[in-house]
Amino acid sequence: MAFDLEKFNPADQRWVTESLPEFRAGRMTEIVKRYPFVFSDDVTWTPYRGQPSEQTFALVTSGGLFLKDV
């Protein structure tokens, strides 16, 4: 699926403008009420064991975003 930056930018700017004051005030619950984020409760976590100086680290991440009804 192609990402249309022209459609994304106005909605992103609106979100930032509306949410920034609440974010700065630490009121994330208000933001989440208006813009529901998807949280996964079934992520498998493995506790870290060992010494960081003896380990090799890799960061693997994935994420997605979409604009509903845009």
N, C-alpha and C positions, 0 to 999 in steps of 0.2 A: 504494500500500500504506500503510495507516494505521500509525502508530507507537504502540505500546502502552507508555506510560511505566510503568505498574504492573508489567509484566513486565520491563522494562529495568532499573529502579532496583535491585532486589535483586541481580541478576547484576553490575551495575556496581559496587555497593558491595563485593561479594565480590571482584571483580577488583582494586579499589583496595586493599582490606585485605591481600590476598595479595601484591600486587605492589609496594606502596609501599616496603617496606624494601629490596628488591632494586634498585628504581629509584634510591633515595637512595644506595645503595652503588655505583651505576654498573654493575650486573650486568644489563643489558638482555637479554643472550643467554639468561639463565635465564627471563626473562618470555616471550620469544618462543617458547621451547620449549614452554611450557604453553599459551600463547595465540597461536597462529600468526597473524601479521599477513599481509596480502596486499601484496606489493611488486611494482611493475611495472618491468620492465627495458626496456620498449620506449617509454618516454616521450620525446617529441621535445623537445630543449632547443635554444634559440638563445642564443648568447653575447651578453652585453650589450656594446654599443658606444655611446660617446658620453659626454657630461657630464650628470650628474644634474640640474644646474641648467637645462639646456636641454631636458629631457625631460618628458613627461607620463606618469605611471605609473597603471596600473590593476591591481588584484589580483583575479584570477579564481580561484576555488577550487571544488572539488567533493569530496565525501567521502561515505562511507557506512559504516554500521555495522549489524550484525545479530547476533542471538543464535541460534546454531545449536542446534537441538533444544529451543527454549524455547516 
